[in-house]
Amino acid sequence: MHQEFVHAGSDVVLAFTYYAHLEKLQIVNREKDYEAMNRTALKLAREVANNTGTLMAGNICNTGLYNPDDPNMIQKLKDIFKIQVQWAVEEGADFIVGETFSALGEAMLALNAIKESGLPAVVAISNHIPDVTIDGVEIPEACRQLEEAGAAVVGLNCARGPATILPVMKKIRSICKGPICCLPVLYHTTESQKTMQSLKSPQTGEMAFPFDLPAHQCSRTEIADFTKEAMEIGIQYLGLCCGNAAHYTRVMAEVMGRKPPSSKYSVNMSRHICYGTDDRLHYHNTKTTEIVG
C-alpha cells in the first residue's frame, strides 16, 4: 500500500501506527503486540521511503484519555507519546505526525514529546462541531498556539470533508505564519452535516458512519477542485484522510503539476468505445451514443 501511494505521487510514507498505543491495543486484546506492531509498521515505511526517495513519518494520535484535571492521566499520556516517538526515532523517521486531536491540551503533550526527540512535528487537530477544541479554544487560535510552541506544521485532519474544512483553513492561514496542513475526509460534508460522523444515510436517515459512508463519497473532480482551492489559500502540506485511495492522491499530484508513475493510468476518454475521439474508433458506436445519450 505504501508503494501504491508513492506511485500515485505521495512525498511521504506515513507509518501505520495510528491508534497503536498501549491503551487502545489493550481494548482490542493486542497489548502483547505493542512494540512489535509499532516497530514493524515503522520498518515497512522506512523501507519504502528508502527505495523511493521519499520521506518517512512516524505517527502518534489522539488517545481518548485526555483529562486536564487528572495528573495521573496526563503522565500516562506523556508516557504513551514518549515511547511511540522513541521507537519512530530509532527506526529512522524523518519527522513525526501528531494527528486527530480534539483537545489542544493533548495536542500540546504530543508536540512536546516530538520536540524532545529533536525531529520536526506536524500537528493536526480534528475539527468537529462547533469550531472549537473540546477544551474550549477556537480552532485557528489552537493552531496558532501549536505553531508558537514549536510545531513545524499545523492544521486540520479528519472529521470534515473538503466543503467544510476549507473555510476553517482560511482562518488558520490568516493567523498562522508558517506552513499549514489540511487532510480532509473523502465525504460530502455540508453546512448542516459538517463532519463525516454527522452524515445521515440517504436510505434510512440513520447515522452513516462508518458503514454507509460510501454513499457520500467525493468524486475525483471534487478532489481536484479542493486541491486547487487549497493551493490558492496557501496550504503547503496537503493530503487526504479517511476514505482515501491512491487514485485520489494521484489526482492531487496531477493538479499540482506533477506526473507520478501511476499517471499513465489516468482517464483518457479519447479512446473510449462510445465517447472517444480517436480516428480508429468505430463511427457507428460513437455516432449512436451521440443520438441516444
C-alpha atoms as a printed R data frame, in Angstrom:
    type eleno elety resid chain resno       x      y       z
1   ATOM     1    CA   MET     A     1   0.000  0.000   0.000
2   ATOM     2    CA   HIS     A     2   2.842  2.405   0.815
3   ATOM     3    CA   GLN     A     3   4.345  1.765  -2.598
4   ATOM     4    CA   GLU     A     4   0.994  2.321  -4.286
5   ATOM     5    CA   PHE     A     5   0.587  5.767  -2.720
6   ATOM     6    CA   VAL     A     6   4.141  6.797  -3.578
7   ATOM     7    CA   HIS     A     7   3.480  5.559  -7.112
8   ATOM     8    CA   ALA     A     8   0.463  7.904  -7.120
9   ATOM     9    CA   GLY     A     9   2.544 10.905  -6.087
10  ATOM    10    CA   SER     A    10   2.851 10.949  -2.296
11  ATOM    11    CA   ASP     A    11   6.023 12.578  -0.960
12  ATOM    12    CA   VAL     A    12   5.654 10.988   2.475
13  ATOM    13    CA   VAL     A    13   5.364  7.399   3.678
14  ATOM    14    CA   LEU     A    14   3.385  7.565   6.914
15  ATOM    15    CA   ALA     A    15   3.919  4.629   9.268
16  ATOM    16    CA   PHE     A    16   0.663  2.885  10.149
17  ATOM    17    CA   THR     A    17   0.886  3.430  13.894
18  ATOM    18    CA   TYR     A    18  -2.324  5.413  14.318
19  ATOM    19    CA   TYR     A    19  -4.103  4.033  17.409
20  ATOM    20    CA   ALA     A    20  -1.207  1.646  18.008
21  ATOM    21    CA   HIS     A    21  -0.749  2.957  21.550
22  ATOM    22    CA   LEU     A    22  -0.958  0.624  24.526
23  ATOM    23    CA   GLU     A    23  -4.343  1.774  25.824
24  ATOM    24    CA   LYS     A    24  -6.078  1.090  22.507
25  ATOM    25    CA   LEU     A    25  -4.318 -2.221  21.992
26  ATOM    26    CA   GLN     A    26  -5.441 -3.371  25.437
27  ATOM    27    CA   ILE     A    27  -9.049 -2.697  24.444
28  ATOM    28    CA   VAL     A    28  -8.703 -4.999  21.416
29  ATOM    29    CA   ASN     A    29  -6.600 -7.572  23.308
30  ATOM    30    CA   ARG     A    30  -3.425 -6.908  21.297
31  ATOM    31    CA   GLU     A    31  -1.224 -5.423  24.013
32  ATOM    32    CA   LYS     A    32   1.303 -8.248  23.630
33  ATOM    33    CA   ASP     A    33   1.976 -6.959  20.111
34  ATOM    34    CA   TYR     A    34   2.566 -3.362  21.234
35  ATOM    35    CA   GLU     A    35   6.232 -2.886  20.410
36  ATOM    36    CA   ALA     A    36   6.355 -5.377  17.538
37  ATOM    37    CA   MET     A    37   3.360 -3.729  15.844
38  ATOM    38    CA   ASN     A    38   4.889 -0.263  16.079
39  ATOM    39    CA   ARG     A    39   8.371 -1.270  15.013
40  ATOM    40    CA   THR     A    40   7.141 -3.403  12.110
41  ATOM    41    CA   ALA     A    41   4.997 -0.556  10.786
42  ATOM    42    CA   LEU     A    42   7.922  1.851  11.075
43  ATOM    43    CA   LYS     A    43  10.347 -0.539   9.386
44  ATOM    44    CA   LEU     A    44   7.962 -1.100   6.469
45  ATOM    45    CA   ALA     A    45   7.510  2.636   5.993
46  ATOM    46    CA   ARG     A    46  11.262  3.261   6.206
47  ATOM    47    CA   GLU     A    47  11.986  0.553   3.647
48  ATOM    48    CA   VAL     A    48   9.579  2.021   1.094
49  ATOM    49    CA   ALA     A    49  10.861  5.546   1.744
50  ATOM    50    CA   ASN     A    50  14.438  4.384   1.213
51  ATOM    51    CA   ASN     A    51  13.530  2.617  -2.011
52  ATOM    52    CA   THR     A    52  11.571  5.543  -3.432
53  ATOM    53    CA   GLY     A    53  13.469  8.603  -2.226
54  ATOM    54    CA   THR     A    54  10.555  9.862  -0.153
55  ATOM    55    CA   LEU     A    55  10.278 10.962   3.468
56  ATOM    56    CA   MET     A    56   9.174  8.643   6.267
57  ATOM    57    CA   ALA     A    57   6.976  9.940   9.071
58  ATOM    58    CA   GLY     A    58   6.223  8.389  12.423
59  ATOM    59    CA   ASN     A    59   2.684  8.787  13.737
60  ATOM    60    CA   ILE     A    60   1.068  9.446  17.106
61  ATOM    61    CA   CYS     A    61  -2.535 10.375  17.670
62  ATOM    62    CA   ASN     A    62  -5.493 11.120  19.909
63  ATOM    63    CA   THR     A    63  -5.976  8.625  22.721
64  ATOM    64    CA   GLY     A    64  -9.437  9.281  24.165
65  ATOM    65    CA   LEU     A    65  -7.790  9.548  27.569
66  ATOM    66    CA   TYR     A    66  -7.112 13.269  27.919
67  ATOM    67    CA   ASN     A    67  -8.323 14.762  31.205
68  ATOM    68    CA   PRO     A    68  -6.622 18.010  32.239
69  ATOM    69    CA   ASP     A    69  -7.852 17.573  35.810
70  ATOM    70    CA   ASP     A    70  -6.204 14.182  36.317
71  ATOM    71    CA   PRO     A    71  -2.404 14.449  36.829
72  ATOM    72    CA   ASN     A    72  -2.020 10.674  36.647
73  ATOM    73    CA   MET     A    73  -3.717 10.581  33.260
74  ATOM    74    CA   ILE     A    74  -1.552 13.433  31.980
75  ATOM    75    CA   GLN     A    75   1.546 11.465  32.945
76  ATOM    76    CA   LYS     A    76   0.121  8.373  31.268
77  ATOM    77    CA   LEU     A    77  -0.332 10.326  28.047
78  ATOM    78    CA   LYS     A    78   3.199 11.645  28.229
79  ATOM    79    CA   ASP     A    79   4.475  8.088  28.575
80  ATOM    80    CA   ILE     A    80   2.322  6.875  25.654
81  ATOM    81    CA   PHE     A    81   3.622  9.582  23.335
82  ATOM    82    CA   LYS     A    82   7.209  9.283  24.530
83  ATOM    83    CA   ILE     A    83   7.586  5.592  23.772
84  ATOM    84    CA   GLN     A    84   5.962  5.770  20.323
85  ATOM    85    CA   VAL     A    85   8.114  8.763  19.396
86  ATOM    86    CA   GLN     A    86  11.199  6.971  20.692
87  ATOM    87    CA   TRP     A    87  10.510  3.934  18.516
88  ATOM    88    CA   ALA     A    88   9.924  6.206  15.493
89  ATOM    89    CA   VAL     A    89  13.279  7.894  16.055
90  ATOM    90    CA   GLU     A    90  15.061  4.567  16.453
91  ATOM    91    CA   GLU     A    91  13.521  3.269  13.224
92  ATOM    92    CA   GLY     A    92  14.668  6.299  11.244
93  ATOM    93    CA   ALA     A    93  11.683  8.630  10.944
94  ATOM    94    CA   ASP     A    94  12.370 11.951   9.220
95  ATOM    95    CA   PHE     A    95   9.608 13.703  11.129
96  ATOM    96    CA   ILE     A    96   6.620 12.861  13.327
97  ATOM    97    CA   VAL     A    97   2.938 13.459  12.645
98  ATOM    98    CA   GLY     A    98   0.639 14.031  15.627
99  ATOM    99    CA   GLU     A    99  -2.922 13.862  14.368
100 ATOM   100    CA   THR     A   100  -6.662 13.898  15.007
101 ATOM   101    CA   PHE     A   101  -6.513 15.717  18.335
102 ATOM   102    CA   SER     A   102  -9.786 17.168  19.595
103 ATOM   103    CA   ALA     A   103  -8.179 18.826  22.632
104 ATOM   104    CA   LEU     A   104  -5.436 21.439  22.377
105 ATOM   105    CA   GLY     A   105  -4.016 20.182  25.667
106 ATOM   106    CA   GLU     A   106  -3.492 16.679  24.296
107 ATOM   107    CA   ALA     A   107  -2.014 18.072  21.078
108 ATOM   108    CA   MET     A   108   0.459 20.067  23.169
109 ATOM   109    CA   LEU     A   109   1.503 16.953  25.060
110 ATOM   110    CA   ALA     A   110   2.133 15.177  21.766
111 ATOM   111    CA   LEU     A   111   4.046 18.169  20.400
112 ATOM   112    CA   ASN     A   112   6.260 18.309  23.463
113 ATOM   113    CA   ALA     A   113   7.087 14.616  23.127
114 ATOM   114    CA   ILE     A   114   8.059 15.121  19.481
115 ATOM   115    CA   LYS     A   115  10.129 18.211  20.252
116 ATOM   116    CA   GLU     A   116  12.094 16.297  22.883
117 ATOM   117    CA   SER     A   117  13.117 13.849  20.155
118 ATOM   118    CA   GLY     A   118  14.628 16.604  18.048
119 ATOM   119    CA   LEU     A   119  12.505 15.744  14.996
120 ATOM   120    CA   PRO     A   120  10.149 18.197  13.241
121 ATOM   121    CA   ALA     A   121   6.494 17.966  14.251
122 ATOM   122    CA   VAL     A   122   3.391 18.129  12.082
123 ATOM   123    CA   VAL     A   123   0.407 18.564  14.412
124 ATOM   124    CA   ALA     A   124  -3.170 18.356  13.124
125 ATOM   125    CA   ILE     A   125  -6.395 18.994  15.002
126 ATOM   126    CA   SER     A   126  -9.679 17.269  14.181
127 ATOM   127    CA   ASN     A   127 -12.362 19.950  13.840
128 ATOM   128    CA   HIS     A   128 -15.714 18.609  14.974
129 ATOM   129    CA   ILE     A   129 -18.722 20.827  15.822
130 ATOM   130    CA   PRO     A   130 -18.546 23.729  16.655
131 ATOM   131    CA   ASP     A   131 -15.211 25.251  15.553
132 ATOM   132    CA   VAL     A   132 -13.552 24.899  18.948
133 ATOM   133    CA   THR     A   133 -11.460 22.223  20.617
134 ATOM   134    CA   ILE     A   134 -13.070 20.193  23.376
135 ATOM   135    CA   ASP     A   135 -11.066 22.225  25.880
136 ATOM   136    CA   GLY     A   136 -12.659 25.414  24.627
137 ATOM   137    CA   VAL     A   137 -10.126 27.006  22.262
138 ATOM   138    CA   GLU     A   138 -11.148 28.301  18.838
139 ATOM   139    CA   ILE     A   139  -9.571 26.117  16.161
140 ATOM   140    CA   PRO     A   140  -7.465 28.811  14.432
141 ATOM   141    CA   GLU     A   141  -6.169 30.022  17.808
142 ATOM   142    CA   ALA     A   142  -5.310 26.450  18.802
143 ATOM   143    CA   CYS     A   143  -3.235 26.114  15.628
144 ATOM   144    CA   ARG     A   144  -1.528 29.430  16.336
145 ATOM   145    CA   GLN     A   145  -0.582 28.271  19.821
146 ATOM   146    CA   LEU     A   146   0.800 24.985  18.480
147 ATOM   147    CA   GLU     A   147   2.862 26.876  15.933
148 ATOM   148    CA   GLU     A   148   4.137 29.239  18.596
149 ATOM   149    CA   ALA     A   149   5.016 26.234  20.772
150 ATOM   150    CA   GLY     A   150   7.303 24.850  18.089
151 ATOM   151    CA   ALA     A   151   5.313 22.754  15.608
152 ATOM   152    CA   ALA     A   152   6.844 22.896  12.136
153 ATOM   153    CA   VAL     A   153   3.422 22.486  10.503
154 ATOM   154    CA   VAL     A   154  -0.063 22.914  11.988
155 ATOM   155    CA   GLY     A   155  -3.583 22.464  10.657
156 ATOM   156    CA   LEU     A   156  -6.520 20.095  10.380
157 ATOM   157    CA   ASN     A   157  -7.139 16.479   9.508
158 ATOM   158    CA   CYS     A   158 -10.049 14.036   9.591
159 ATOM   159    CA   ALA     A   159 -13.721 14.641  10.559
160 ATOM   160    CA   ARG     A   160 -14.551 17.224   7.893
161 ATOM   161    CA   GLY     A   161 -14.766 16.861   4.141
162 ATOM   162    CA   PRO     A   162 -13.424 19.400   1.630
163 ATOM   163    CA   ALA     A   163 -16.512 21.628   1.683
164 ATOM   164    CA   THR     A   164 -16.498 22.200   5.445
165 ATOM   165    CA   ILE     A   165 -12.785 22.085   6.207
166 ATOM   166    CA   LEU     A   166 -11.607 24.792   3.802
167 ATOM   167    CA   PRO     A   167 -13.481 27.708   5.416
168 ATOM   168    CA   VAL     A   168 -11.686 26.975   8.696
169 ATOM   169    CA   MET     A   169  -8.379 26.548   6.885
170 ATOM   170    CA   LYS     A   170  -8.733 30.078   5.513
171 ATOM   171    CA   LYS     A   171  -8.955 31.368   9.087
172 ATOM   172    CA   ILE     A   172  -5.923 29.293  10.087
173 ATOM   173    CA   ARG     A   173  -3.966 30.679   7.146
174 ATOM   174    CA   SER     A   174  -4.755 34.227   8.247
175 ATOM   175    CA   ILE     A   175  -3.471 33.663  11.786
176 ATOM   176    CA   CYS     A   176  -0.541 31.260  11.304
177 ATOM   177    CA   LYS     A   177   2.743 32.420   9.803
178 ATOM   178    CA   GLY     A   178   4.388 29.121   8.837
179 ATOM   179    CA   PRO     A   179   3.371 26.058   6.815
180 ATOM   180    CA   ILE     A   180  -0.126 24.703   7.412
181 ATOM   181    CA   CYS     A   181  -1.642 21.304   6.655
182 ATOM   182    CA   CYS     A   182  -5.043 20.127   5.504
183 ATOM   183    CA   LEU     A   183  -6.136 16.490   5.179
184 ATOM   184    CA   PRO     A   184  -9.940 16.198   4.850
185 ATOM   185    CA   VAL     A   185 -12.012 13.035   4.749
186 ATOM   186    CA   LEU     A   186 -13.344 11.985   1.342
187 ATOM   187    CA   TYR     A   187 -17.023 12.604   2.035
188 ATOM   188    CA   HIS     A   188 -19.690 15.172   1.143
189 ATOM   189    CA   THR     A   189 -19.956 17.067   4.402
190 ATOM   190    CA   THR     A   190 -22.300 20.055   4.362
191 ATOM   191    CA   GLU     A   191 -23.167 23.113   6.419
192 ATOM   192    CA   SER     A   192 -25.878 21.105   8.198
193 ATOM   193    CA   GLN     A   193 -23.776 17.926   8.460
194 ATOM   194    CA   LYS     A   194 -20.257 19.275   8.914
195 ATOM   195    CA   THR     A   195 -18.463 16.047   9.794
196 ATOM   196    CA   MET     A   196 -18.479 12.502   8.499
197 ATOM   197    CA   GLN     A   197 -19.826 11.438  11.882
198 ATOM   198    CA   SER     A   198 -22.890 13.657  11.399
199 ATOM   199    CA   LEU     A   199 -23.745 12.441   7.884
200 ATOM   200    CA   LYS     A   200 -27.019 10.553   7.504
201 ATOM   201    CA   SER     A   201 -27.739  7.590   5.269
202 ATOM   202    CA   PRO     A   202 -29.857  8.737   2.298
203 ATOM   203    CA   GLN     A   203 -31.814  5.488   2.510
204 ATOM   204    CA   THR     A   204 -32.531  5.204   6.222
205 ATOM   205    CA   GLY     A   205 -31.836  8.630   7.699
206 ATOM   206    CA   GLU     A   206 -29.658  6.930  10.303
207 ATOM   207    CA   MET     A   207 -26.037  7.832  11.026
208 ATOM   208    CA   ALA     A   208 -23.961  6.836   8.002
209 ATOM   209    CA   PHE     A   209 -20.711  6.467   9.964
210 ATOM   210    CA   PRO     A   210 -18.956  4.151   9.428
211 ATOM   211    CA   PHE     A   211 -20.588  1.510   7.219
212 ATOM   212    CA   ASP     A   212 -22.724  3.685   4.951
213 ATOM   213    CA   LEU     A   213 -20.237  6.481   4.313
214 ATOM   214    CA   PRO     A   214 -19.601  5.298   0.709
215 ATOM   215    CA   ALA     A   215 -22.981  6.821  -0.187
216 ATOM   216    CA   HIS     A   216 -21.346 10.206   0.496
217 ATOM   217    CA   GLN     A   217 -18.025  9.583  -1.296
218 ATOM   218    CA   CYS     A   218 -16.401 12.548  -3.049
219 ATOM   219    CA   SER     A   219 -15.662 12.411  -6.758
220 ATOM   220    CA   ARG     A   220 -12.228 12.855  -8.297
221 ATOM   221    CA   THR     A   221 -13.346 16.187  -9.752
222 ATOM   222    CA   GLU     A   222 -14.235 17.400  -6.273
223 ATOM   223    CA   ILE     A   223 -10.793 16.429  -5.003
224 ATOM   224    CA   ALA     A   224  -9.200 18.242  -7.921
225 ATOM   225    CA   ASP     A   225 -11.253 21.346  -7.086
226 ATOM   226    CA   PHE     A   226 -10.333 21.034  -3.398
227 ATOM   227    CA   THR     A   227  -6.639 20.814  -4.259
228 ATOM   228    CA   LYS     A   228  -6.809 23.917  -6.447
229 ATOM   229    CA   GLU     A   229  -8.552 25.945  -3.766
230 ATOM   230    CA   ALA     A   230  -6.214 24.713  -1.036
231 ATOM   231    CA   MET     A   231  -3.214 25.786  -3.082
232 ATOM   232    CA   GLU     A   232  -4.794 29.195  -3.680
233 ATOM   233    CA   ILE     A   233  -5.323 29.608   0.075
234 ATOM   234    CA   GLY     A   234  -1.637 28.886   0.637
235 ATOM   235    CA   ILE     A   235  -1.735 25.429   2.204
236 ATOM   236    CA   GLN     A   236   1.660 23.775   1.762
237 ATOM   237    CA   TYR     A   237   1.090 20.325   3.300
238 ATOM   238    CA   LEU     A   238  -1.801 18.578   1.565
239 ATOM   239    CA   GLY     A   239  -3.209 15.098   1.898
240 ATOM   240    CA   LEU     A   240  -6.381 13.102   2.366
241 ATOM   241    CA   CYS     A   241  -7.687 11.219   5.376
242 ATOM   242    CA   CYS     A   242 -10.471  8.637   5.843
243 ATOM   243    CA   GLY     A   243 -11.882  7.292   2.584
244 ATOM   244    CA   ASN     A   244  -8.734  7.966   0.586
245 ATOM   245    CA   ALA     A   245  -7.426  5.701  -2.167
246 ATOM   246    CA   ALA     A   246  -4.381  6.032  -4.386
247 ATOM   247    CA   HIS     A   247  -6.296  7.370  -7.387
248 ATOM   248    CA   TYR     A   248  -7.386 10.389  -5.308
249 ATOM   249    CA   THR     A   249  -3.775 11.039  -4.310
250 ATOM   250    CA   ARG     A   250  -2.848 10.848  -7.995
251 ATOM   251    CA   VAL     A   251  -5.478 13.491  -8.807
252 ATOM   252    CA   MET     A   252  -3.983 15.797  -6.185
253 ATOM   253    CA   ALA     A   253  -0.483 15.294  -7.564
254 ATOM   254    CA   GLU     A   254  -1.607 15.989 -11.115
255 ATOM   255    CA   VAL     A   255  -3.403 19.183 -10.082
256 ATOM   256    CA   MET     A   256  -0.113 20.272  -8.511
257 ATOM   257    CA   GLY     A   257   1.528 19.885 -11.894
258 ATOM   258    CA   ARG     A   258   3.200 16.576 -11.247
259 ATOM   259    CA   LYS     A   259   3.125 13.406 -13.298
260 ATOM   260    CA   PRO     A   260   3.656 10.451 -10.945
261 ATOM   261    CA   PRO     A   261   4.221  6.950 -12.373
262 ATOM   262    CA   SER     A   262   0.557  5.992 -11.994
263 ATOM   263    CA   SER     A   263  -0.495  8.918 -14.211
264 ATOM   264    CA   LYS     A   264  -0.216  6.512 -17.114
265 ATOM   265    CA   TYR     A   265  -3.453  5.010 -15.769
266 ATOM   266    CA   SER     A   266  -5.299  8.330 -15.650
267 ATOM   267    CA   VAL     A   267  -8.525  8.555 -17.620
268 ATOM   268    CA   ASN     A   268  -8.066  9.010 -21.382
269 ATOM   269    CA   MET     A   269 -11.558  9.368 -22.805
270 ATOM   270    CA   SER     A   270 -10.233  9.890 -26.332
271 ATOM   271    CA   ARG     A   271 -10.097  6.104 -26.681
272 ATOM   272    CA   HIS     A   272 -13.443  5.312 -25.092
273 ATOM   273    CA   ILE     A   273 -15.526  2.979 -27.237
274 ATOM   274    CA   CYS     A   274 -18.523  5.331 -27.230
275 ATOM   275    CA   TYR     A   275 -17.292  8.770 -26.148
276 ATOM   276    CA   GLY     A   276 -13.838  8.742 -27.691
277 ATOM   277    CA   THR     A   277 -12.424 10.867 -30.495
278 ATOM   278    CA   ASP     A   278  -9.662  8.558 -31.736
279 ATOM   279    CA   ASP     A   279  -9.907  8.006 -35.511
280 ATOM   280    CA   ARG     A   280  -9.555  4.263 -35.028
281 ATOM   281    CA   LEU     A   281 -12.849  4.013 -33.148
282 ATOM   282    CA   HIS     A   282 -15.906  2.716 -34.975
283 ATOM   283    CA   TYR     A   283 -18.109  5.548 -36.153
284 ATOM   284    CA   HIS     A   284 -21.260  3.503 -35.513
285 ATOM   285    CA   ASN     A   285 -20.571  3.339 -31.746
286 ATOM   286    CA   THR     A   286 -19.670  6.987 -31.300
287 ATOM   287    CA   LYS     A   287 -22.480  8.324 -33.501
288 ATOM   288    CA   THR     A   288 -25.113  6.098 -31.886
289 ATOM   289    CA   THR     A   289 -24.025  7.301 -28.448
290 ATOM   290    CA   GLU     A   290 -24.430 10.908 -29.573
291 ATOM   291    CA   ILE     A   291 -28.015 10.205 -30.642
292 ATOM   292    CA   VAL     A   292 -29.060  8.051 -27.665
293 ATOM   293    CA   GLY     A   293 -27.002  9.769 -24.968
